[in-house]
């Protein structure tokens, strides 16, 4: 077993409180193990009792929205009682990566690296771009119009051809954008009606560092500077409310439901809070727990799931922002929101003990029967007799391995057992991938050099070094084993018909990254290509990008001899892989093309960078001048391209 697998196995062992404190790792958004957190008994001592929320969803009933030109009412923040920090959940509509982080991408080598990762389906709601430090918007129908004049105040985000900080809401109703961006990344946050070219922008707040809007854009939550920390605020179209001060500026520290009705967040003390968006939010905050290890908000239902200390261990709780939190699953070891934003993957320790009689073969019975006290080897016989007694009495010890389940539609479905670690797979169907131990081979009593403690030690070491099996399971209980030396499960892809899976592996001899594909139900995966950077299924055809060097690589398709060299800026989508072909080394401009594994389609020449929208539609910058930092902007509707503007400096990514 490689070092990675050993570490995965060891970190899932339940630690004593002191050991846990010394070895605790911060949970991540993807998966947060909780068995290596402080013991439940200790955590319960510090956990706050849940309090009934006074605010309900009914309090969010809409009132007439103010005119966008009116001065917004700013509520004075109240004195903070308990400041905080902890990872949070999935965000609905994120605008302005923390601090408006922008990548300077001037050369083709860096450009291709930035775009070569597979991308999921995007929403085509319009195009925001900058020109001469001004913000413009194209609604895909009418002529582009200027949204705001003069965006920066010492900031530099708009000088490069990709930018963050401005966004169109998912339904295309509102524009959110930042103005007066300073050198520290602070900005003034605005909202504007996207469907009215004559509308005026409403200033929401100043000194903002991060924001997140609901899908319809009617509600936005954001972080603004407040002393040494930050304040979490909400604007609902009528007024700005300071929900709470004492918030850290971190990824996923707050979450707004997609419909804008609910907000969850952590403060600098680690306290997890929930509140319904409405009147007097600061007075109606429900402190849920200060022992939360991880939490996530379901995109469709808005239900908040979190893992926190329960009576005998760590439990999964759910809160629908009405009434009190409910215990969903007890004694879990990990939890994560599935990529579909609906189902919850969790693991818990196997309930059945590991019985000594199941893992030991007594091959010393005859020899030990002849030994008497004082004989050589008699002391070892005494230890073996202790083991025999435990075998006869049906004794055992707590298991190290886990059972993994998916909580879907309110029901728990077991997907796999004997699991070391598991992760949700991004696919149309609900799949879980992970590591499980191979079938244990019973140990012979003759090799034991000690008592029951030695049996447990040898058992765990056998699991560690006995190798792992990689599995892919669905909610029907069907488990497929995947082959490979070190499979990378976080990027696993499934074909559209669900019959094949592809993932990256590491060649045990050379250390090279290889792409393998396996037909589910078969025992061995087939090597597709070596030195692969990214890949994806276009329908049931596996396409991959390999031999990437200095911004340029080659595209290939499984089962085909056809390859496409000199490809850069590669983006995988649901209908094709898009890329810039034969880009000029000096200018970075090349021909924009699409390939579905069979047919290659030329879209436009002199293209420097592009952003895929949806259904074969995209926006791109052509004839880009690297030295001047400007180019022409085009929108491609899947059939023909339309030139929108010249001399533009950036496309906003959202």
N, C-alpha and C positions, 0 to 999 in steps of 0.2 A: 504494500500500500504506500502511496506517495505521502509526502509531508502534509499536503493540503487535506487529504482524507483523514489522516491521523488527528489533525487539529479539529476538524469538524466533529469527529467522534468524541474527542476529549472535552470540547467546549459544551457539549450537551449533558455532561454529567452534573448531577445535582451537588452543589457545593454547600459546605457549612457556612454560616454567616461571615466568619472572618475570612475564609477563602474567597467567598463571593465578592466581598468588598475589595480585596486585593486584585482579583482577576476580572472584574466586571468590565464588559465592553459596551459602548453605547449602541443601542438598537438602531437599525437603519429602517428607511421607509420600506425596503423590500421584505425584510424579515427580521423580527426582533426576538431572539431567544430569551426566555424569562427564567429558565431553570438555573442560569448562572447569576441571577440577581440575588440579593440578600434573602435569607430564608423567610417564609411567609410569616412566621411568628414575630419576627422583628419588624417586618413591614406593616403588620396589622397595628402595631403599637403606635405608629406615626400616621396611619391613614385617617383622613377625616371622614366623619359620617356623612353620607349624602344628604343634601337638603332639598326639599321640594321647591322647584322653580315657581316663582309667582307669575312669571311671564309665560304666555302661551302663544301658539301660532296665530290665534285669533287677533292678537294685538297688532299683527302686521297688516291688517286691513288697509287697503290703499286709500289715500286721501288725494285731493287734487294736487298735481305736481306743480311746483313753482316754475315760473318762467326762467329760462336758462340765463337771462340777463340779470336776474335779481341777486342781491347780496345774500349769500348763504348764512343761515343762523348757526353760529359756532357755540356749542355748549362748553362751559368751563369745566375742565377736568377736576374731579374730586381728588382729595388726598389719597394716595395709594396706601393700602394697608399691607399687602403681601406681594412684593414683586416676584420673576420666574424664567424657566427655560426647559425644553425637552423637545424631541422631534414630534412633528405633528402628522397631518394626514394629507390626502390627495387634495389638490386645489382645482377649483372649477375652471376659472378663466384667468390665467396668470399674465399680468402685464408688467414689464419692468423687472427683469431679473435683479435680485438684490443689488442695490447700488448702481443699477443700469450698467451691467457688465457688457462691454462690447469688445469684439475681437477685431484687431487690426489684421486684415487679410489682404495683403498687397500682391503677393506672388502666387502663381498657379499651384505651386507645391502645397502651400498652406491652404489655399482655397479648396483643393481636392480633398485634403484631409478633413476639413470642416464639414464637407457635404457628403462624405462617402458612407456614413452610417445609414442603415435602412430607416425609412420614415413611414409612419402609419398614415392613414387617411386623414387629410386636412379638410377644412371647411372653406369654401370659396365665397367669402363675404365682402370682398373688396380689397383694394390695395392702398396702403399708406406708404408714402415715400417723402424724402426730403430733397430740396433744391434751394441753393443759396440760403441755407439755414432756415428755410421755411418748410412747413408741413403741408402736404397735399394729399388728397384722397380721390380715388377713382372707384365709383360704385358699380362698375362693370357694365353700365348702360349709358350714362350721360358723360359729358366732358369732365375731366378732372378739375377740382376746384381747390383753392387754398383754404386750409383749415386754420392755420395759425402762422403768424409772422414772427421770425426771430426765436429760435428754440433754445439756444445755449447761452450760458453766462459763465464762460470759462471751461465748460464741459466740451468733450470731443466726440460724443457718440455718433453725431450725424456726419462726421467726416469720412466714414468708411462705408463700404457698400452694403453691409448688413448691420442692422441696428435693432435694439429692443427698447421698450419703454412706451410704445404707442400700440394700440390694439383696437380691433373691431370686435364687438360682442358677437357671440355665436349666431344670433339671429339677424345680425346686420343692422340693428337699430341704433346703436350708439358707438361713438369713438371715444376712447380714453387715451390721453396723451400727456406727456411731460413737457414742461416749458422751463426756461431759466435753469437748465441743468448746470450745477456748479462743479468745481474740480473734485469735490468729495462724493459726488453722485446724488446729492439732494436735489429735488426738483419741485416745481409747482404742478399739482395735478389738476387736469381739466377734464370735463365731459362735454360732448357735443352731439346733437342730433345728427345721425349719419344720413338720414333720408331727406334732409332739407339743406340745400346748398346755401341758403340765405340765413340759416340759423347762426346764433352767436354761441360761443363756448362759455360755459359756466366754470369759474374757478372754484374748485372744491377745497383745496388746502395747500399750504406751503410746507417746505422742509420735509417732503415725503421721500421715502426711500424704497418702498415696495407697495404694490397694490394687487388686488384680485377682484374681478367683477363677476357678477352672476351671469348666466347664459343670456338673459334678456337685457342685461346692462342696467337694470333699474336700481340695483344695489351694488355698492363697491366697498370692500374692506381694505384698509391700508395701514402701513406703519409710518409714523412720523417721529422725528427727533423730539425727545422729552427728557431734558437733563442728561444724565449719563446713560440712560437706556432709551426706550422708544415707547410711544403710545399706540395702542391699537384703536383705530377709529372706523366708523361706518357712516357712509352717506347714502341716504335712501331716496334721493330726489327732492326731499323737502328740507332736510337739515343735516348737519354733521353732528355726530355724537362721539364723544370720547368714551370708549367702552372700558378700557383699563390702561393704566400706565404701568411701567416696570416690565416691559417686554423686551426680549433680546432680538437682535437683528440676525436671524438664522433662517436657513431653508426650512420650510414646512413647520413653522412655529404657530401658524393659524390656518384655519380651513373654513371656507364659506361654501354652503351647499349650493348646488347648481341653480336652484330656484331662488336663491338669495334670502331664504327665510331663517336660516340657522347659522350660527357661528360657534366654532370651537377653537380654543387656543390654550397655550401654556404660558405661564409667567416665569419670572426669574427664580422663583422658589421651586419650580417643578410642578406646581399645582395645575391640574387639568381643569379647565372651565368650559361651560357651555351656556349659551344664551340664545333666545329667540330674537330675531331682528324686529324691532318695534320701538315703542316708547320707553323711555327711562331704562335703557339697557344696562347701565352700570348698576342700577339698584336691583336688577333682576337676574344677575349672574348666578348660575348654579355651580359652586365648587364641587367637582365630582370626586377627585382623589389626588393625593400627592404621591401615590405609589404607581402611577401609570408608567408602564414600560414602553408601550407603543399605542398609537391610536390611528384610526382612519375613518373617513366619512364616505359612505356609499354614495356614488354619483346619482343614481336614479331615485332612491328612497330618501336620501338625506339622513339616514340613521347613522349615528356615531357609534363605532365599535372601539373598545379599548381593553387592554389587558392591565389588570391591577391586582393587588393583594386581596385575597379572600380569606375565609376562615382557616382553611388548611393548605393553601397554596395560592397560585395565581389563576385567576378566572378571567373569562371574556365577559364583558358587560356590554349591553347595548342601551342607547338612550335615544328616544325619538322626539326629545324636546317637549314632551308632555308627561307630567307625572314624575315618577322616579326612575332611576336606572334599573335595569333588570339583569340578573345573572343569566347568561346564555349557556356557557359551558364552564364547568369547573375543572380545576387542576390541569391547565394547559402549559405547554413548554414553549410555544411560539405561535404567532399569528401574523397574517398579512392579508391585505385586500388583494383579491385576484385582479389581473389586468383588465377584466371586463367591468371593474368598478361596481360590481354587484355582489358577487360571492366572496366568502371569507374562507381562506385556507388556514387551518390550525393543526397543531400536533400536540399530543399528550403522551406521557409515559405509558408504556404497555402495562395493563393492570395485572396480567398474569405474572406470577413470580417465575424466576428461572429456577427450576427444581434440580437439586443435585443429582437425582437419579436419572435425569434426562441428559446430563452432560458428562457423566462419568461411567466408565466400564470397569467393573471390579475384576481385574486380571491377577489379583494377588491372594485370593481367598484360600487356595490350597496351601501356599507357602506360609501364610500368616497363621493358619490353623496349627502348624507344627511348632511355632515359636513359643517359648516359655520365658518368664521373667528372668532377666540376666543374660539371655541369649543375645548374640550380636544381631542388631537390627530390630530388637524388641521395641525400643523407643519409637522407631518409625512406624511399627505396627500399631502402637497406641494411637498415633495421629491418624492412621488409616481407619482404625476402629471408630474414631470420632466422625470421620466422613461417612463411614458405613451406617452409623446410627442416624445421621442426618438424612441419608438416602432412604433408609427404611421408614423414617417418620414423615416422609414427604416434605421435608424442609427445603427452603430455597432462599433467594435473596432478590432484592428489587432489581428490575430490569433497567438496562441502560438505554435500550432502544425505544422508539416511539411508534405510535399509531397516528396516521395522518388522515384528516377528514376535510371535507368541504361543506361549509354551511351554505346551502342554497335553497331558496324558497322557504326559509324557516325550518328546514330539516337538515340534519347532519348525515352525510354520506361518507362512509369509510372508503378511502381510495387505496391505501397501502399500509402494510405492517412491517415491523423490523426495520424501521427507517432511521437513518442518522440525521438527514437534513432533507428538506423539500422546498420547492419554489413553484409558484404558479406560472403557467405557460401562456404567452400572449397568442391566443387563437380564437376563432369563432366558437369553437367548442370548449368546454371546461376540462382542461388537462392539468395534471400536476407532474412535475419531474423531480427526481431526487436521487439520493444514495441510500441503498439498503445493504445490509450485510448478507454475505453468502450463507448457505445452510451450514450450521455449525457441526463440526465433526467431533463426536464425543471423545473425551480424554481418557487415557488409561491410568488407573490408580497407581500403577507401578512407576509412573514418572513424577508422582507427587512427592515433593520434598517439603512437607509442611501440612498444616491443618486446613480448616475451612477458609481462612483468609487467603492462603496460597491458591486454593481452587478458584476463588473469585478473581484473583490477580491474573492467573493463567487464562481464565475465560476472557477477561477484558483485553488482555494482550493478544489473544488469538483473534478477537474481533478486529483489533487495530491492524494487525499484520496479515490477516487472512484475506484481505482484498474486499472490495466493494462491488456491488452490482448497481448499475445505473438503471432507473426505471422511468417509464412514462405511463401514467395511469389516468383513467377517466372516471366519471362519477357513476358508471355502471359497474365498477369493481374490476374492470379488465386491466391487467397490468402487463405491460410490454417491457422486456429487458433490452437495454441498449448496450452495445459493445463499444470498447475503446479503452485507452490507457488512462487518460485524464479528460473526460468529456466536460465541456463548458456548457452547463445547463441554462445559464441566464439568457443565452441568445438562441435557444432552440427554436426551430420553425417547423410548422406542420403544413403539408400540402393541403390544397383546398378540399380535396375529397377525404382528408384525414387518414390516408393509407400509408403515407410516408412521412418520415421526420428527418431533418437535417440539423447538424450541430458541429461545432468545432471541437477538435481533439488535439492532443499533443503527441507527436511521434515519440515513443519511448526511447528510441535509439538516437535520433538526431535532434530532438527538441523542437522540430518545426511544427508550425500550426497547420493542421490539415482539416479539410472539410469532408465529413462523412455523411452518407445517407443510408437510412435503413428502412426496409419495408416492414411495417409493424407486423409482428407475429413471427418474423424470421429471427434467427439467432445472431447473425453477423452483419455489421454495417459494411458498406462498400466505400472505399476511398474515392472521392471525387476529384480533389485537387489539393495541392500543397501551397503554403504561403498565402492563405486566403485572409483577406481583411474583413469582408462583409459578404452577405448573401441573403437571398430571399426567394420565396416561391411566387411566381407569376402563374396563378392558377395551380396547376400540378407540375409545372416546369421549374426546376431548381436552377437559378442563375446566381453566379458568384463573381466576385471581384478579387483578383489575385495579382501577385508579383508587383505590388505597389512600391514605387521608388520615386522620390522627389516629385510628388504630385501627380504621377501618371501610373496607371495600371492597366490590366487586361481583364476583359469580361469573357466569361465562358458559361456554357449551359451543360448540365449533367446529361450524358447520353448523346452529346453532339460534339462533332469535331470542329465546329465553328467557334472561332474566338475573335474578339474585337480588341485590338491593341490601341495604345495611346488614348485611353479614356480617363477623364478626370471629372471631378465634381459629381460623382455617381450618387443617385438617389433611387432607392427601391420603393415602388408604390404597388398598389393592388393590381394595376393593369399593365405595367411595363417598368423597365428600368430606364431612367433618363440620365444622360451624361453629355459632357462636352467632348467632342472628338477632335483629335489632332490640334490641340490648342497651341498657338504660337508661343514659343518660349519667352519671347521678349514682351509681348502684349498680354498674354493670357487668354486671348480671344480665339474661339474655335467654333465648330459647328455643333449645334444642339441637336441631339438625336434621341430616339426612343427605340427600345428593343424588347420584344416579348419572348426571346429565346429562339424565334424562328424568323421573324420579319424585322428588318431594321428600317426605321422611318426617319428621314431628315426633316427637321422642323424649321431651323433658322441658322444663318451664318453669322459670324462675328459676334458670338455670344460669350460673355465673360462669366456670368453667374446667373442662377435661376432659383426660383422657389416653386415647388409643386403645390398646387391647390387641391383639386379633386377632379375625378372623372376625366382625366387627360388634359386638364386645364392648368396653366402655369403662367408665371410672370418672370421676365428675365431682363437683364441689363446687357445691352449690346454696344459694340464699339467703345468699350471702356478704355479710358486713358489712365493708366496706372499713375503717371506722374501728376496729372491734373486732378485725379480722383473723381472724375465725372464720366457719365455714359448716357446712353439713350435707354428709355424704359419702354418695354413692350408687354402686351397681354396676349396670350395664346389661348383661344377658346376651345381647342381640340381640333379645329379645322384650319383656321387662319390666324395670323398675328396682326395686332393693331398697335401702331406706335402711339404711345400716350404722351411722352414728353422727352425733352432733350436736356443735357447738362445736369442730370440728377445725381445726387451723391450717395443715396442709400435707399434700400428697401427695408421696411420694418418686418421683422419676423414675429409672428404671433400664432 
